[in-house]
Amino acid sequence: MADALTIYDSVAGNIGLTDCEKELVNTATFQRLRNIKHLGLASMVFPNANHTRFSHSLGTLSIMERFCRQLEINEDAPMLRAAALLHDIGHYPLSHVGEQAYFRLPPIESEEVLEEERRYPPTLADIDDQDLLQYAADKISNPWAKHERLSALAIAHRSDIVGVLEKHELDPEKIAGLVQATYTDNRMHASLISSEFDVDRLDYLLRDASSIGTTYGMIDLEYLLNTLTSQTMPDGTVLPVFKYKGLEAVDHFFMGRFFMREAIVFHKVVACYEVMAKALILLLIRAGLIEWQSQEDIETLMKNSVSSDFLRFDDAHIQEGIRQLQSSDDGFAAELADMFISRRHLKTAYEVKIMDPGIGEELPPGEPGELCARGPCIMLGYYEDEEKTAEVVDEEGWFRTGDLAEMDDKGYFKIVGRIKEMIITGGNNVYPSEVETLLLKHEVVKEVQVIGVPDDLTGEVVMAYIIVEEGKTCSKKEIQAFCKERTANYKVPRYIHFVDSFPISAAGKVLKKELKERAIKEMPKMN
């Protein structure tokens, strides 16, 4: 059968549409996807990542056509192709960024068990401004707000979509079930639409890789499809499988997805913009600048068969709302909106504090302690290692960096050393970097490394390894006298050893651990 329309796509090439698909593409509901960016805010970092849900949906249709041909699916091919084309029809503005913002509204049925156990606030007004940023950064999933469910509602209720499907003798409810992963008539058909290796994910990877110019996701789709076949399972179910020779290509696909997510989705600047956008959407809802205030409102929107309001639920609507926030009387909202519009993103770790490493209490400005950070791009822990995680991340999510730092009155931080290098002598803390800075002011000292060595009386004492300027000499007593005039007695090096060089790693870093081991061995000779 000749195609009713051929559309050229930069990733999929020529895409042939049937009469049904052409009519679906021409509906106002489908055309809305032209105004929703596939990668949300990634284009703020990757300028070419501007492709839309419209082009992605066409690409997904193209891959489904190839799947059906390879697996010799004929009778149900129109239904599967329609499901592939419409799978994102109800997606949110800014794609997953908008979706995750609506995840943060109380679920439609409060007794529903969510993937993330947390208490939803009764209203957004109950969250203060600073907590709103943390709320936007928290990982939350809400099955009532997932875009697949909204797409299914749109397929089953939007009159322009339903009218085309029924005209071509396709069941909107079955297609909605395929999109929402509730279709049970044929597991093989369902897996092509919703699985870890479905048409959506394949186009996702190819399109995103193409847009940002990386080779991570440039999989050989034709080779993959040539190794695709079907197999009857012991229970009689027929499922799509790959032949043995296609396993390496399948591995390439999964590794490609991992690297693409690392490069784009988890890019720290993209993540910061997304936290800002989620917080701004919540602020828009709180200010009444978005008509759809709850998940009930969104569901009503999707079920309204003819309302044109749904067509305005796109990226431009959110962006216009953010511009209105920029000039609002709400100082926090206006500042955040201005930062977003002027492309000034939040810092990666937007919560930082100095903590006493011994008792775990926050220290005031001017007092050195351990630098701790918490935020959307800060590690949550070590993979499958709770014991090691507990050593560096506390119950409130604060990551202990191991860096010694101090904060001034203006909130600026200065790194002064590492916790493990700190010297504790007679109950006093000595920071090697402080003593090193002092010693470098001596006219003959070229380079210096300060460490702590064991002492029976005080626990540890200060020791310095010094390289002097060429052609100059100095004695241990001269160095000690210089220090005594300028610092506390317990910071003055007890032991001083003049050397020609320090042990260096392949990366050019001084190996202080090796220096300490050498010092302990040489201490008897230096006494």
C-alpha positions as CSV (number, residue, x, y, z in Angstrom):
1,M,0.0,0.0,0.0
2,A,1.4,3.4,-1.0
3,D,2.1,5.9,1.9
4,A,-0.4,8.7,2.2
5,L,2.4,11.0,3.3
6,T,6.2,10.9,3.6
7,I,8.0,13.0,6.2
8,Y,11.8,13.4,6.2
9,D,13.4,13.2,9.6
10,S,17.1,14.0,10.2
11,V,17.5,10.9,12.4
12,A,15.1,8.3,11.0
13,G,15.2,9.4,7.3
14,N,12.0,9.1,5.3
15,I,9.1,8.1,7.4
16,G,6.0,6.9,5.6
17,L,2.6,7.5,7.1
18,T,-0.7,5.7,6.4
19,D,-3.9,7.6,6.0
20,C,-4.7,7.0,9.7
21,E,-1.3,8.2,10.8
22,K,-1.4,11.3,8.6
23,E,-4.8,12.3,10.1
24,L,-3.5,11.7,13.6
25,V,-0.4,13.9,13.0
26,N,-2.7,16.7,11.6
27,T,-4.9,16.8,14.8
28,A,-4.5,19.8,17.1
29,T,-3.8,17.4,20.0
30,F,-0.7,15.9,18.2
31,Q,0.5,19.2,16.8
32,R,0.8,20.4,20.5
33,L,3.9,18.2,20.7
34,R,5.8,20.6,18.4
35,N,5.9,22.9,21.4
36,I,7.4,20.5,23.9
37,K,11.1,19.9,24.0
38,H,12.1,16.3,24.2
39,L,15.0,16.9,26.6
40,G,13.4,19.6,28.7
41,L,16.1,22.1,29.6
42,A,19.1,20.3,28.2
43,S,19.3,22.9,25.4
44,M,20.5,25.4,28.0
45,V,23.8,23.5,28.1
46,F,23.6,21.6,24.8
47,P,22.4,24.2,22.2
48,N,21.5,21.5,19.6
49,A,19.2,19.6,21.9
50,N,16.1,21.4,20.7
51,H,14.3,18.4,19.2
52,T,10.7,18.0,20.2
53,R,8.2,15.3,21.3
54,F,6.8,15.7,17.8
55,S,9.9,14.5,16.0
56,H,10.5,11.9,18.7
57,S,7.0,10.5,18.2
58,L,7.5,10.2,14.4
59,G,10.9,8.5,15.0
60,T,9.3,6.0,17.4
61,L,6.7,5.2,14.7
62,S,9.4,4.6,12.2
63,I,11.2,2.1,14.5
64,M,7.9,0.4,15.2
65,E,7.3,-0.1,11.5
66,R,10.7,-1.9,11.3
67,F,9.9,-4.0,14.3
68,C,6.6,-5.1,12.8
69,R,8.2,-6.0,9.5
70,Q,11.1,-7.9,11.1
71,L,8.7,-9.9,13.4
72,E,6.1,-10.4,10.6
73,I,3.4,-8.6,12.6
74,N,0.7,-7.8,10.1
75,E,-2.8,-7.7,11.4
76,D,-2.0,-5.8,14.6
77,A,0.6,-3.5,12.9
78,P,-1.8,-0.5,12.6
79,M,-2.6,-0.6,16.3
80,L,1.1,-0.9,17.3
81,R,2.1,1.9,14.9
82,A,-0.7,4.1,16.3
83,A,0.4,3.4,19.9
84,A,4.1,4.3,19.0
85,L,3.0,7.5,17.4
86,L,0.7,8.5,20.3
87,H,2.8,7.3,23.2
88,D,3.8,10.8,24.3
89,I,0.5,12.6,23.3
90,G,-0.2,13.7,27.0
91,H,3.3,14.6,28.0
92,Y,4.0,17.6,30.2
93,P,5.5,21.0,29.3
94,L,9.3,20.7,29.5
95,S,8.8,16.9,29.3
96,H,10.1,15.1,32.4
97,V,10.9,18.4,34.2
98,G,7.2,19.3,34.2
99,E,6.2,15.7,35.0
100,Q,8.5,15.7,38.1
101,A,7.1,19.0,39.3
102,Y,3.6,17.6,39.3
103,F,4.9,14.5,41.1
104,R,5.3,16.8,44.0
105,L,1.6,17.6,44.3
106,P,-0.5,15.3,46.6
107,P,-1.7,12.2,44.8
108,I,-5.3,11.9,43.7
109,E,-5.9,9.1,46.1
110,S,-3.9,9.7,49.3
111,E,-4.0,6.1,50.3
112,E,-2.1,5.1,47.1
113,V,1.3,3.7,48.0
114,L,4.0,5.7,46.2
115,E,7.5,4.5,45.2
116,E,9.0,7.1,47.5
117,E,7.5,7.1,51.0
118,R,7.1,10.8,52.1
119,R,4.5,13.1,53.5
120,Y,3.1,15.5,50.9
121,P,2.3,19.0,52.2
122,P,-1.4,19.8,52.4
123,T,-0.7,22.9,50.2
124,L,2.4,24.4,48.6
125,A,1.8,27.4,50.9
126,D,2.9,25.2,53.8
127,I,6.5,25.0,52.3
128,D,8.8,28.0,53.0
129,D,10.9,29.3,50.1
130,Q,14.2,27.6,50.9
131,D,12.6,24.3,51.7
132,L,10.8,24.5,48.3
133,L,14.2,24.2,46.5
134,Q,15.0,21.1,48.5
135,Y,11.5,19.7,47.8
136,A,12.1,20.3,44.1
137,A,15.4,18.4,44.3
138,D,14.1,15.4,46.3
139,K,13.5,12.2,44.4
140,I,9.7,11.6,44.3
141,S,7.7,9.3,42.0
142,N,3.9,9.4,41.8
143,P,2.0,6.9,39.6
144,W,-1.0,9.1,39.3
145,A,1.0,11.9,37.6
146,K,3.1,9.8,35.2
147,H,3.0,11.0,31.6
148,E,2.1,7.5,30.3
149,R,-1.2,7.7,32.3
150,L,-2.0,11.1,31.0
151,S,-1.2,10.0,27.4
152,A,-3.6,7.1,27.9
153,L,-6.3,9.5,29.1
154,A,-5.8,11.7,26.1
155,I,-6.0,8.8,23.7
156,A,-9.2,7.6,25.2
157,H,-10.9,11.0,25.5
158,R,-9.6,13.6,23.1
159,S,-12.3,13.8,20.4
160,D,-9.9,14.5,17.5
161,I,-7.7,11.5,18.4
162,V,-10.7,9.2,19.2
163,G,-12.4,10.2,16.0
164,V,-9.5,9.3,13.7
165,L,-8.8,6.0,15.5
166,E,-12.5,4.9,15.3
167,K,-12.7,6.0,11.7
168,H,-9.9,3.5,10.9
169,E,-11.4,0.8,13.1
170,L,-8.8,1.0,15.8
171,D,-9.8,0.7,19.5
172,P,-8.7,3.8,21.5
173,E,-8.9,1.8,24.8
174,K,-6.5,-0.9,23.5
175,I,-4.0,1.7,22.3
176,A,-4.3,3.5,25.6
177,G,-3.6,0.2,27.4
178,L,-0.5,-0.3,25.3
179,V,0.8,3.2,26.2
180,Q,0.0,2.8,29.9
181,A,1.5,-0.8,30.0
182,T,-1.9,-2.3,31.1
183,Y,-2.5,-4.1,27.8
184,T,-2.6,-7.9,28.5
185,D,-3.9,-9.4,25.2
186,N,-0.4,-10.0,23.7
187,R,2.7,-9.7,25.8
188,M,5.0,-9.4,22.7
189,H,3.0,-6.5,21.5
190,A,3.1,-4.8,24.9
191,S,6.9,-5.3,25.2
192,L,7.5,-3.4,22.0
193,I,5.8,-0.3,23.5
194,S,6.8,-0.6,27.1
195,S,10.0,-2.5,28.2
196,E,13.7,-1.8,28.8
197,F,14.2,-2.3,25.0
198,D,11.3,-0.7,23.4
199,V,10.8,1.6,20.4
200,D,10.6,4.7,22.6
201,R,14.0,4.0,24.2
202,L,15.7,3.2,20.8
203,D,14.6,6.5,19.2
204,Y,15.4,8.3,22.5
205,L,19.0,7.2,22.3
206,L,19.5,7.7,18.6
207,R,17.9,11.2,18.6
208,D,19.6,12.5,21.7
209,A,23.0,11.3,20.5
210,S,22.5,12.9,17.1
211,S,21.4,16.2,18.6
212,I,24.4,16.7,20.9
213,G,26.9,15.2,18.5
214,T,28.1,12.3,20.6
215,T,28.9,8.8,19.5
216,Y,27.7,7.1,22.7
217,G,24.2,6.4,21.3
218,M,25.0,5.8,17.7
219,I,23.9,2.1,17.7
220,D,23.6,0.1,14.6
221,L,19.8,-0.1,14.5
222,E,19.7,-2.2,11.3
223,Y,22.1,-4.8,12.7
224,L,20.0,-5.0,15.9
225,L,16.8,-5.5,13.9
226,N,18.3,-8.2,11.8
227,T,19.1,-10.2,14.9
228,L,15.5,-9.7,16.3
229,T,13.2,-12.7,16.3
230,S,10.4,-14.2,18.4
231,Q,10.4,-17.2,20.7
232,T,7.7,-19.2,22.4
233,M,8.3,-19.5,26.2
234,P,7.5,-22.6,28.3
235,D,4.2,-21.1,29.3
236,G,3.2,-20.6,25.6
237,T,3.8,-16.9,25.6
238,V,5.5,-15.5,22.5
239,L,8.1,-12.8,23.2
240,P,10.6,-10.9,21.1
241,V,14.2,-12.0,21.6
242,F,17.6,-11.3,20.0
243,K,19.8,-14.0,18.5
244,Y,23.1,-14.8,20.1
245,K,25.1,-12.8,17.5
246,G,23.1,-9.7,18.5
247,L,24.1,-9.7,22.2
248,E,27.0,-7.4,21.8
249,A,24.8,-4.9,20.0
250,V,22.3,-5.1,22.8
251,D,25.1,-4.5,25.3
252,H,26.1,-1.5,23.3
253,F,22.6,-0.2,23.5
254,F,22.4,-0.4,27.3
255,M,25.9,1.1,27.7
256,G,24.9,3.8,25.3
257,R,21.9,4.6,27.4
258,F,24.0,4.8,30.5
259,F,26.6,7.1,29.0
260,M,23.9,9.3,27.4
261,R,22.2,9.7,30.8
262,E,25.5,10.6,32.4
263,A,26.3,13.1,29.7
264,I,22.9,14.8,29.5
265,V,20.3,13.9,32.1
266,F,22.8,13.9,35.0
267,H,24.9,16.8,33.7
268,K,25.3,18.9,36.9
269,V,24.4,22.2,35.2
270,V,21.4,20.7,33.5
271,A,20.3,19.2,36.9
272,C,20.6,22.6,38.5
273,Y,18.4,24.3,35.9
274,E,15.9,21.5,36.2
275,V,15.7,21.9,40.0
276,M,15.1,25.6,39.4
277,A,12.4,24.9,36.8
278,K,10.6,22.4,39.1
279,A,10.6,24.9,41.9
280,L,9.4,27.7,39.5
281,I,6.5,25.5,38.3
282,L,5.5,24.9,41.9
283,L,5.7,28.7,42.5
284,L,3.5,29.3,39.5
285,I,0.9,26.9,40.9
286,R,1.1,28.6,44.3
287,A,0.7,32.0,42.7
288,G,-2.2,30.8,40.6
289,L,-0.4,31.6,37.3
290,I,-1.0,28.0,36.1
291,E,-4.7,27.1,35.8
292,W,-4.0,23.4,36.6
293,Q,-3.5,23.5,40.3
294,S,-3.6,19.8,41.1
295,Q,-3.5,16.3,39.7
296,E,-7.3,16.3,39.6
297,D,-7.1,19.4,37.4
298,I,-4.7,17.7,35.0
299,E,-6.9,14.6,34.8
300,T,-9.9,16.7,34.1
301,L,-7.9,18.5,31.4
302,M,-7.0,15.2,29.7
303,K,-10.6,13.9,29.9
304,N,-12.1,17.0,28.3
305,S,-12.7,15.8,24.8
306,V,-12.8,19.2,23.1
307,S,-11.3,21.8,25.4
308,S,-8.6,24.0,23.7
309,D,-7.0,24.6,27.2
310,F,-5.1,21.3,26.7
311,L,-3.4,22.8,23.6
312,R,-1.9,25.6,25.8
313,F,-0.4,23.1,28.2
314,D,3.1,23.4,26.6
315,D,6.6,24.9,27.1
316,A,5.6,28.4,26.1
317,H,2.9,28.5,28.8
318,I,5.4,27.7,31.5
319,Q,8.0,30.2,30.1
320,E,5.4,33.0,30.0
321,G,4.5,32.2,33.6
322,I,8.1,32.4,34.7
323,R,8.4,35.8,33.0
324,Q,5.4,36.9,35.1
325,L,7.0,35.7,38.2
326,Q,10.1,37.7,37.4
327,S,8.1,40.9,38.0
328,S,6.0,39.7,40.9
329,D,6.0,41.0,44.5
330,D,7.2,37.6,45.8
331,G,10.9,38.4,46.3
332,F,12.1,34.8,46.3
333,A,10.1,33.8,43.3
334,A,11.2,37.0,41.4
335,E,14.8,36.3,42.1
336,L,14.7,32.7,41.1
337,A,12.8,33.5,37.9
338,D,15.3,36.2,37.1
339,M,18.2,33.8,37.6
340,F,16.5,31.2,35.4
341,I,15.8,33.7,32.6
342,S,19.3,35.2,32.7
343,R,20.8,31.7,32.7
344,R,22.4,32.0,36.2
345,H,22.0,28.5,37.6
346,L,22.1,27.3,41.2
347,K,25.3,26.0,42.5
348,T,25.8,22.3,42.4
349,A,25.8,22.0,46.2
350,Y,23.3,24.7,47.3
351,E,23.5,23.8,51.0
352,V,27.0,23.9,52.6
353,K,28.0,24.1,56.2
354,I,31.1,23.7,58.4
355,M,30.7,21.0,61.0
356,D,32.8,20.1,64.0
357,P,34.2,16.6,63.0
358,G,34.2,15.4,66.6
359,I,30.7,16.2,67.9
360,G,28.9,16.9,64.6
361,E,27.6,20.4,65.4
362,E,27.6,23.3,63.0
363,L,30.4,25.8,63.6
364,P,30.1,29.6,63.4
365,P,32.0,31.7,60.8
366,G,35.8,31.9,61.3
367,E,36.1,28.5,63.0
368,P,37.7,25.7,60.9
369,G,35.9,22.3,60.6
370,E,34.8,19.7,58.1
371,L,33.1,21.0,54.9
372,C,29.7,19.3,54.4
373,A,27.4,19.6,51.4
374,R,23.9,18.6,50.5
375,G,22.0,19.0,47.2
376,P,20.6,17.4,44.0
377,C,24.0,16.7,42.5
378,I,25.7,15.5,45.7
379,M,26.3,11.7,46.0
380,L,23.7,9.8,48.0
381,G,26.1,7.0,49.0
382,Y,28.2,4.1,47.8
383,Y,26.5,1.4,45.6
384,E,25.3,-1.5,47.8
385,D,27.7,-0.5,50.6
386,E,25.7,0.8,53.5
387,E,28.6,0.7,56.0
388,K,30.8,2.8,53.8
389,T,27.9,5.2,53.0
390,A,27.2,5.7,56.7
391,E,30.8,6.8,57.1
392,V,30.4,9.8,54.8
393,V,26.7,10.6,54.6
394,D,24.6,11.3,57.7
395,E,20.9,10.6,58.3
396,E,19.9,14.1,56.9
397,G,21.8,13.6,53.7
398,W,24.9,15.7,54.5
399,F,27.9,14.5,52.7
400,R,31.1,14.8,54.7
401,T,33.8,15.8,52.2
402,G,36.8,15.2,54.4
403,D,38.0,18.7,53.6
404,L,38.9,21.1,56.4
405,A,37.5,24.6,55.7
406,E,36.3,27.8,57.3
407,M,33.6,30.3,56.3
408,D,34.0,34.0,56.6
409,D,31.3,36.5,57.6
410,K,30.2,36.9,54.0
411,G,29.6,33.2,53.5
412,Y,32.8,32.5,51.4
413,F,34.6,29.2,52.1
414,K,38.3,28.6,52.2
415,I,39.8,25.1,52.2
416,V,42.6,24.8,54.8
417,G,43.4,21.1,54.6
418,R,42.1,17.5,54.9
419,I,40.6,16.0,58.0
420,K,42.9,12.9,57.8
421,E,45.9,15.2,57.7
422,M,44.9,17.3,60.7
423,I,47.4,17.0,63.6
424,I,45.9,16.7,67.2
425,T,48.6,17.6,69.7
426,G,47.7,17.8,73.4
427,G,44.0,18.3,72.5
428,N,44.8,21.1,70.0
429,N,44.1,20.9,66.3
430,V,46.9,21.9,64.0
431,Y,46.2,22.3,60.3
432,P,49.3,21.4,58.2
433,S,48.4,24.0,55.5
434,E,48.6,26.7,58.2
435,V,52.1,25.8,59.3
436,E,53.2,25.3,55.7
437,T,52.0,28.8,54.8
438,L,53.9,30.2,57.7
439,L,57.2,28.3,56.9
440,L,57.0,29.4,53.2
441,K,57.4,33.0,54.5
442,H,60.9,32.2,55.7
443,E,63.4,33.5,53.1
444,V,65.3,30.2,52.7
445,V,62.3,27.8,52.5
446,K,61.5,26.8,48.9
447,E,59.0,24.0,49.6
448,V,57.6,22.4,52.7
449,Q,55.4,19.5,53.8
450,V,54.0,19.3,57.3
451,I,52.8,16.1,58.9
452,G,52.0,14.7,62.4
453,V,54.1,12.0,64.0
454,P,53.3,10.0,67.2
455,D,54.3,11.4,70.6
456,D,53.9,9.5,73.9
457,L,53.0,12.7,75.9
458,T,50.8,14.7,73.5
459,G,49.6,12.1,71.1
460,E,51.1,13.8,68.0
461,V,53.6,16.5,67.3
462,V,54.4,18.6,64.3
463,M,57.1,17.6,61.9
464,A,58.3,19.5,58.8
465,Y,60.1,18.3,55.7
466,I,61.8,21.3,54.1
467,I,63.5,22.0,50.7
468,V,65.7,25.1,50.9
469,E,66.4,27.6,48.2
470,E,69.5,26.7,46.1
471,G,72.8,27.9,47.6
472,K,71.2,28.7,51.0
473,T,71.3,26.9,54.3
474,C,69.4,27.0,57.5
475,S,69.3,25.2,60.9
476,K,66.5,23.5,62.7
477,K,66.8,26.0,65.6
478,E,66.5,29.0,63.2
479,I,63.3,27.5,61.8
480,Q,61.8,26.9,65.2
481,A,62.7,30.4,66.4
482,F,61.1,31.9,63.3
483,C,57.9,30.0,64.1
484,K,57.8,30.7,67.8
485,E,57.7,34.4,67.1
486,R,54.7,34.1,64.9
487,T,52.4,31.2,66.1
488,A,51.4,29.2,69.1
489,N,54.1,26.9,70.6
490,Y,52.1,23.7,69.9
491,K,52.2,24.6,66.2
492,V,56.0,24.9,66.1
493,P,57.6,21.8,64.4
494,R,59.2,19.5,67.0
495,Y,61.1,17.7,64.2
496,I,62.5,19.3,61.1
497,H,64.2,17.4,58.3
498,F,65.9,19.0,55.3
499,V,65.5,17.1,52.1
500,D,66.3,17.5,48.3
501,S,62.8,16.3,47.1
502,F,59.5,14.8,48.2
503,P,58.0,11.5,47.1
504,I,55.6,12.3,44.2
505,S,52.7,10.3,42.7
506,A,52.3,9.8,38.9
507,A,49.8,12.6,39.0
508,G,52.4,15.0,40.5
509,K,50.9,14.9,44.0
510,V,53.1,14.8,47.1
511,L,52.6,11.4,48.9
512,K,52.2,12.6,52.5
513,K,51.4,9.1,53.7
514,E,54.8,7.9,52.5
515,L,56.5,10.9,54.1
516,K,54.8,10.0,57.4
517,E,55.9,6.4,57.2
518,R,59.5,7.5,56.5
519,A,59.3,10.0,59.4
520,I,58.3,7.3,61.9
521,K,61.3,5.2,60.9
522,E,63.7,8.2,61.0
523,M,62.5,9.7,64.3
524,P,65.0,7.9,66.6
525,K,67.9,9.4,64.5
526,M,66.4,12.9,64.6
527,N,66.0,13.0,68.4
